[in-house]
Amino acid sequence: MRPDAYAGLVSRAVALLIDVLVLLVGTAALYIVLIEGSNLMLGGTPSWVRPATGVLVSALPTAYFTLAWWLTGQTAGDMLMGVTVVRADGARLGFLRAFLRALVGLALAPLWLAGMITTLVDGRRRSLLDMAFGTAVQYAETQPTVQHA
């Protein structure tokens, strides 16, 4: 594959920023629905709702990235930036690889961000996260258009 088919630092960083914004909105919505919704409908918040909400909010980023990369290869940010996450051989990610990539990337977020610097020197623009999990971030292929006469 051509080197310019791989997404670079700016595309990845903007996609990640969009994903952070999506997760902030999702977290706020989850909080409002569970905490404020129970308060409104029940006249108070049961003691188990706050810890359950904390668990769900904590799991949301990992679930978001895992499911997006596994099911489509793209998060919302990736879609908007026109990139997709694939295995190094170009195949789609399996669930386990997507989960581990998300879990480690989020657990070591500063390393995930700093590791994107390697996209500037790697021939396939791989970050440290890509190197660790055998993945690549490519520009999504567009389907050729068929001209009708």
Secondary structure, DSSP 8 states (H G I E B T S, - for coil): --GGGB--HHHHHHHHHHHHHHHHHHHHHHHIIIIIHHHHHHSS--TTHHHHHHHHHHHHHHHHHHHHHHHTS--HHHHHHTEEEEETTS----HHHHHHHHHHHHHTHHHHHHGGGGGGTSTT---HHHHHHTEEEEE----------
